[in-house]
Amino acid sequence: MVCKTSSLTASPAWIRDLVLPQPLPYLFKKTNSAETKQRSGCPRTFSELEEGWIARQTQINPKTSAVKLTLKCKSRFRKSVNPETVRNVLKKHKYYGRVPRRKPYISKTNWKARLAFAKMYVKQSTEFWKNVIFVNESKYNIFGWDGKQKVWHTPNTALHIKNLRPTVKYGGANQLVWDCMASSGVGNLDFIDGTINKYVYLDILKLNLKQSENNLGISRHFKFYQDNDPKHTADICKLWVLYHCPGVIKTTAQSPDINPIEHVWDYLQQKINEHNISNKQELRKHLIKEWAKISGSFCAKLIKSMSNQLREVIKCKGGPTRY
């Protein structure tokens, strides 16, 4: 007579291997029972396939909101969930909400032009870029800058003076400036009052470019580098540059990422933000003071990175870069 036993260990080894799946021996040793217990916590809202669908919707349109995705899930899966649940699914798939970077719009034509420009100059040596004068204009505001700015503060201190971004009616005053730079340093800072057009820009070139060339100690066979702003490409300005500059580099539109003077402007903006400026006279004073502190080594480092910036344009196939 065969005696039946409820003990699992009384069965032969080949029966245990046949009946039980692999994870159960570990479970049995831990709990002394082969019974599958109910898991703690809330039941799962979305299956793996449903979560994958949500992630793909974000990949198709990264600008869609969690609220809109929640409505889509309700329509597709007949599941009414909180938007925070959708956010958790996206975080699980390595999607995080961030403020998008601001980059100039680049048309398809400019994509090709930028790529061709980068391929043409990427093999130029650092010595070539040392003999280039980069020029541009920039605007500085008295009450902060035009970009997005964050502040760190503790709870209930949002209205403290140091945590505020002061504003004034109609935006407050600002100062438009022109300057140039080379590998040896920066040129003369020129303040522009009112609207700048092709005639004003021509007067700026006549007054400052030659003087800056001498101050920078650059070669007499220097090359001139500017963007394709309409006032820069006006006929009278192009003719003056043609007759007074030994060489001119024909640049592409919407390409501030391959003009190192843009990094100088950003650096100057950071320094200006450190001061408490209340009027235009103070703004000019601090602009002159901080501009004079920009060293030649800082400019030389920017010029040295030109080849890296051009390689980045080629890597992005003419599209926006991280610069």
Disulfide bonds with the S-S distance in Angstrom:
none
